[in-house]
Amino acid sequence: MAKNSIEAYGASGKSNVLFFDPDALTLVTDPAHPLYDERVNLPVSEEMVLNIMYQGVVQAITIAKNPETGDVEVAAGRQRVKAAREANRRLRERGDKPILVPALPRRATAKALAGVMVSENELRTADTPMGRARKMRQLLEQGYQEPDLVVLFGCSGETVRNTLALLDCTETVQQAVEGGKVTATHARQLAKLEPQAQREKAAELIAAGEGVKPHERARRQREVLASSKPRTRGRREIEARLAVANGLYADALRWVLGLDGEAPAAGEQQETA
C-alpha cells in the first residue's frame, strides 16, 4: 500500500497548496486596506518574468479570502503574481500552456495578515557574492549553461562571468569578500594578479578599511587599487622630460606628443640625459 505524503517524508503535518490562474488573484491597491503595500506599484521585473517562463513560480504565495467581497487577495507574493501574469501573456502568444501560481491560504485577521506580509519581505538573508559564485559553479558542473544561469539568477551574462571570476581569487581574497572587508568589484580586479600579489593587495585593502566609515573606506580602498595601476603621465610631464632628454628617448617622447617622426623600433637601445 502506498504511503501518504506525511509518512513518505516523515513530516509532522501538511497543508493544502492551491493553484490559481494569476489573473484570478486580487492585488490590493487601496492604501487604506490592511494588506496594501506600495511595492504593488513597482514595474514588473523582466528577470522574474523570464525565470517564471523557464521554471514556473517556485515559491508559493500567501493568500486570504476577503469575507466581504469574496476576492482572493494576495497577502505576500505580489511581484510573483504580476510577473506570472506577464509570463502567461507571452506563453499564450506563442501557443504554450500558461502556468498556475501555487498559493497557501491563511485564515487570519487582516491585522495578522499584514504582519505576515511584512515578515516575508523583511526577514530574508541575502546571499553573499561568494555564495552566488559557488552556486553558479555547481550548476555549471551539473550541465547548466551560461544562458540558464542568466535566467535562474535573474542577471546578465556579464554578471555571471564576473561572479564566477571571484572563484579565481585566492582563499585569502575570497574570505575577505565573504567577511565584507573587500568588495566583489575589488576582488575581480585582484583576480587578475598573481596569487602572492592578490594576498598582499588584499591585506592593504583590509588595512585601509579598518575603523572608518563606509564612504571613507571606499575612498581609501580605491586609492590602494589605483596605486597598483600604471600611472598615465600628462602632457606637461612628458614635455618636461623631453626638455632634458636626447637620442632615441627624446625621439620616443616627441612621437608620444605627436611632434614628429615615427616610434623607435622595438629593441633599440634608448638613451637618457
N, C-alpha and C positions, 0 to 999 in steps of 0.2 A: 504494500500500500504506500502510495507516495506521501511524503511528509508535507505538511503545510509550511509556509514560508517562515513562521516563527521557529518551528522545530528545525528546519533545514539550516537556518543561520544561527540558531541558539540565541535568538532575540528575546527580550523581556516583554515585548508588546509590539503593536504595529498601528499605523493609522492609514486611512484611505487617501491615496493621491488621486485627485480628479484631473481630467484633461479637458481643456477648453480651446475653442476657436478664440484667438486673441481679440477678435472683433466683438465677441460676446461679453468681454470683460469691461468693467467701468473704471476709468481713471478719474479720480476725484480732482476737479479743477476749481472748486469753490473754496476760497481762502477761509471761509467760516466753518468749513467741515473739519472735524477732528482728524481725519485722515489726509488732509491736504498737505502736500509737500511741494515747495516751489520748484524742486527739480523736475516735476512733471512737465515743466515748460522747456526743459533743455532740448536741444536738437537731437535727433536720432543719431546714435553712434554708428557710423559706417562699419567700423571694425566689428561691432556686436552683430550687425545685420549679417555680415559675411560669415561670422562664426556660427550663427544660428542656421544659416542656409547649409553650412558644412556639416553640423552635427546636432542640430535641434537645440532646444532650451535644456541645458544640463541641470541647472539648479531650480527646484520647484519654487514658485512664488507663494505668497501668503494671501489668502482671500477671506472675505467675510460677506455674508448676505445682509443687505440693508433691510430690516424688517418693515420699514415704512414704504420703500419704493420697490422692493423685490430685486434690486440690482445686485449683481455680484461685483463687489468693489475690491480693488487691489489695495491691500494694506502694505505689502512690500514686494517690490519687483516691477516697478513702473517702467524702467528702462528696458527690461527684458520684454515686456508686453509691447511696447512701442516698436522695438526692433523686430519682434516676431511679426507684427502687422506688416511692416515694410518687407520683411523676408518673404512672407506669403504672397504679397503683391507681385514680387519678382518671380517667385516659383510658379504662380498661376500663369504669368505671362509666357513662360517658356514651356508650359504644359506639364509641370511637375506637381506632385501631390503636396499640398500645404501641410505645415507642421501644426501640432497642437501644443499648448502650453500646460505643463504639469503644475498643479496647484494644491496646496494644503489648506483646507478650511479651518478657520479658527472661530470658535464661539466665545465671544468676549464682548465686553462693553467697548464703546468707541474710544474711551479713555485708555483702556488696556491695549487696544489695537494700535493706538498712536505710540505707545511705548514700544511695542513690537517693531513698528516701522523705524523708530529711531535706533533701537538696538541693532537691528540687522545692518543698517548702514554705517553706524559709528564704531561698533566693536569688531573691526576687521584688522587683521595683521597683514600689512603689505609684504609681498615677497621681496627679498633682498636682490640686488643685481647679480650676486654670485649664485643665489638660489635659482634665478631665472636661467642663468647660463648653464648650470648643471642640468636643469630640466630639458633645455633645448638639446644639449648633447645627448642626453638619454633617449629622447625621441628620435634623433638622427640615427643613433645606434640601432633603434628598433625598426628602421626602414622609412621613417618620415623624411620628406624633402623640405628644402627651404620654403617653397610656396605653402606647404602645410603649416609650417611654424608661423608664417605671416598671419594666417587666419586664426590659428589656435591661440596665439599670444596677442592678436589684435595690434600688430605693429607693421612697420615697413621691412623690406628685405635688408635695407641698410642697418636697421636697428638689430635685426637678427645677427648679422655679421659682426656688428660692433659688440654685441653682448657675448657672442661666442669668443671674441678676441680676448675677453677677460681671462679665459682659461689658458691663454698663452703666457700669462704672468706667473712669476714665481709665487711660491706659497706665502712668502712674506707680504707681497703686494695684495694677494687675494685676501689674506687675513685683515689687512689694513682696510680694504674695501668693505669687508664683512662687518668690521667694527665701526664703520662710519668715519674713519680717520683720513681716508683718501677717497675721492670721488671716483665713480666709474669712468668718467671722462679722462681724469688724470691717469687712471690705471691703463686705459687703452693706449695712451701716449707712452707709458713706461714699457708696455709690451713690446715696443719696437727696439728696446735697448737690450744689451747683453745681460744675462742673469745677475752678475755682480753689480752692474750699473743700476739695474732695477732696484736691488736691495738698498744700495746706497742712496739713491734718489728718493725711495720710499721713506727712508729714515729722515731725510731732510724735510720732506713734506709733512711728516708727522710732527717733527720738532717745530716746524713753522706754524703749525696749527694749535699747538698746546696753549691752553689758558687764555685764548682770545675768543671774541665773539665771531659768529659765523661769517659776517661780512668781512671782517679783518682777516680771518683765516683764509677765505677765498683769495683775497688780495695777496697775502704773503705766499700762498702756495702757487699762485700764478707766477710770481717773481722767481720762485725756485725753479719752476719748469722753464721759464724764459731764459734763465742763466745757462741752461744746457743746450740752447739752440745757437747756431752760428749767428753772430750779430751782423745785420746789414749796415754797411757803412754809408754815411751820407755823402753827397757830392762835395761839400766843403772839406770833409776829412780827406777824401781822395785827392782833391786839388792840393791840399797842404802836403800830402805825401809826395805828389808829383813834383812839387817845388824843390824838393831835395833829392829826388831820385834821378837815376841815369840808366843808360843801357836798356836791356830788354825789360827790366822792371818798369822804367819810365814809359816804354812803348806800350806795355800792357795797361798801365794806368790811363794813358791817352786813349787807348782803344775802348776801355770801360766808359770813359767820359764821352766817347763819340767824337773825339777831336780829329783824329786822322789814323790812317794805317789799318792793318789787319791784326788780329790777335796773334801773339807769338806762337810759334809752332810748339806742340806738346813736347816736353822733354828737354827743351832748350834751357841752358843754364841762365838763370836770372841774376842780374847784378843789382846791388843796392848801394845807396850812397854811404 
